[in-house]
């Protein structure tokens, strides 16, 4: 059986709305939305249609059985691409990350190698150096990042990583929105 209240709450939160904001858009009370979400009352069909419209879905989608999203990925799920010219390998560690808000990868950069040079783009990027040391070049300014250290920046400037050491570097790198 479909838990209507739970699904309405999930849709509301997915739309970044408070109970009060949803209620105001529907000319209902916050208390009524709370009762719906806690299954203390049931909406009329007309009210349910209105709620679903505001939340960006329809009755068919709302009652379609949800396919369980895979939340855990193993090494065999990863996609790896090597770039011999730039001496790096990228592992996409979350399959189909393009449909998500962020995209995590692991990049391994050999001595003398570097990542692709990213032109400025909207979004933010975070990295954690798992092994070795890299240089983050951000708008031509260089920052040394060692094992156990992180970087975080707005991606609105040209940026890339390079490894000018004699040892391989391994970095967890996360972009939002997905860019890799």
C-alpha positions, 0 to 999 in steps of 0.5 A: 500500500502507498504511504501517501503522507510519506510520499508527499513529504518526500516530494515536498522536501525534494522541492525544497519547500517547507510545509508552510510554503506548500500550504501557501501555494495551495491556499491550505493551512500548514497544519493540514499539510502536517496532518497529510504528511503524518497520515492523520487525514486524507486529501480529496482527489481534487486536493491531491491533484493540486498538491501533485501539480505544485510538487511537479508530478502527476497522479500516475507518477505518484502511484507508480511503484518506485524502483529502488535506487542503488545506493552502494557501488562496488569496484566492478560498477566503476568506469575507468578511462585512461589518458596516456598523453596526460598520464592519468586515469579517471574512475567514475565511482558512481554510475550514471552520476549525470542524473545526480546533483554531484559527480565524484571521481577518483583521478590517479595522476602519474609523475609528470601528469595532469588532469584535463584543463577545465575552462570556467563553468558554473558549479563547485568542486571539492577534492581530497588527496588520498595519496601523494601530492598535487598542485591545484592550478586555479586561475594560474595560481598554484596551490600545493595539496598533500595527502590528507588535505583538501581543496574546494573552489567555485569552478568559475576560473580555469582549473586543473591538477598536476603532479610534479613529483616522482610519485603517483597521486590519487585524488577523490574529486567531486564536481557539482553539477556533474562535469567530468 
